[in-house]
Amino acid sequence: MNLRKKFLGQFTVVAMLVIFVVFTLANSFVIQFSKVKQYKKEIITLNKQIENTQSQIKYLKNIQGYTFNGDLESVAREKLNMVKFNEIVFIDVSREGN
């Protein structure tokens, strides 16, 4: 009987250790599974944002059928009627009346 009490104590300690390890592993699995679901949702959201941004870029490139092939200065002068700093601008008054 003395031998049985000795092994009963060791069995109890080993059983508690096994239960602790199983509980810890199960808890870790649940946490990892929830993180995977969260990351998948985040990936879907980011992919939608990428698609929206790409469509906005495509839209901005095709505004009024204009694609920017020239240099910035010529676009600013012709389309926006801009001039350089300290540049003298002559306006033909006879041309405006026509």
Order of alpha helices (4+ residues) and beta strands (2+ residues): alpha-alpha-alpha
